[in-house]
Amino acid sequence: MRIVAESQGLPLVPLDKLPRYGTYWEAFSPFGSILAPMPWLPGEAVAVYEIAPNCFLVDNGQGTPISPPPQRGKLPPLTPEELVARQVEDLLNLIAQVQQAALEQPPAPTETSSANAPQMMSTLAANGPGTR
């Protein structure tokens, strides 16, 4: 995971500097899949990388499983190389999706916009809701 995180320019965040709450993506289960995001740091973390503001990728130290996960159906089993390639692809996709979602979020209110709220409210009250 470190190689993927570093190749994407994700900064390593010291464990003692992490916020108590955020969006924490634990990268791999014992079967090599990305787990659902958690609102706090899940379990033990070896390293944590910041994907976007308050969104983190957690390396829990499990690494790549030795054997591919069991598969159902008639698909041929994955080789360890195919499994690693799939994990890298999954990580790259997750990073891209989280970063894109962060870019699409509306900006948080600032002091300037909050300071203008009383003026905007008084203008609205004076003119009525349907006027400009």
N, C-alpha and C positions, 0 to 999 in steps of 0.2 A: 504494500500500500504506500509505503514511503516514497517509492520511485514514482508512482502515479501522482501523488500529492505534490511532490517537488517539481515534476515535469509540468504541472498545471500552475505552478507559482503559488501554491497554498502555503501560507505561513504556519509554522509550528507554534502552537500556543502552550506556554508553560502551564502545567496542571494547576498550579496555585493561582493562576491569573484567569481561570475560566469563570464565567458567570454561573451562579447557582442554577439559573433557569435559562433555557435557550432551546434550540432545535439540534439535537445530537443524533447523528446518523451512525449507528454501529455498523461497520462495513460488512463483516462476514459472520455468519453462523457457522457451526461445525460443518455444514454442508456447502459452504461457499457462497451463500446468497446475502444480499443486502437486506438488513432488517428494517422494520418501520422506524420512523423517527421517534425519539423520546424527548420529553420536555426537560429532562435533567440528564446528567452524565450517567450512562448505564454501566453498572459494574466496574470492573477494573479496566483502566485505560493505560496503555503503554505510551501512546502519543495521540495528540489531538491537533487537527489542522482546521483552520478557519476557511470555510467555503465562501461565505458571505457574512455580512454583519449578523452576529448572534446565531449563526448556523455552522455547525461543526461536524467534521468527519472523525470518528473515533476508531483508533487502531487498538483493538483489545488484545493483540498479541497472539491470536490464534493462528494467523497466517493462512496459507493455503492448505486445505486438507490433503492428507497423504493419498487417499483414494478418492476417486470421483464419487459424487452422491449417487445413491441408488436411483434408477430410472424405471419408469413404468412403460408398458407398451413395447413396441418392436423397434424402437430407436437403438442404434448401436451405442454402447457405453462411451462416455467421453474419456479421452486420454488425459493424463495430467497436464499436458501442454495445452490441449483444447480448453480444459477447465480454467487454467491461468489466463488464457486469452479471453475467455468469456468474462472472468472476474474483472480484468482490466477494462474491457468494454463497458461492463456494468458500472464501474467506478467513474469512468469518463462521462457516461450518460448522466449519472446522478449529479456529478459536479456541474455539468452544463445546465441541467434542469434547475438546480437550486440557484445557481447564479443568474439565470434568466428570470426566474420568479422574483428574485431580489431586485432586479432592475425594473420590473414591471409594477412593483408596489408603489402606491402613492407616497410622496414625501411626508415625513412626520411633521406635525405642526412645530413651528419655530416660535421663539419669543416675539419676533416681529409680526408673524401672522396672528398670534394670540393677542398681541397688543392692539391690533386693528379690529378685533372682534367687537368691542363696545361701539366703535365708530360705525361699523357695518350694521350692527343691531339698531343703533339710533337712526341710521339712514333708512333701514327697512321699516322701522316703526313710523317714521315721518312720512314716507312715501307710500306705504302700504305694500303688501306682498306682491301685487301684480304690476308694480311700476318700477321703472329704473331711473 
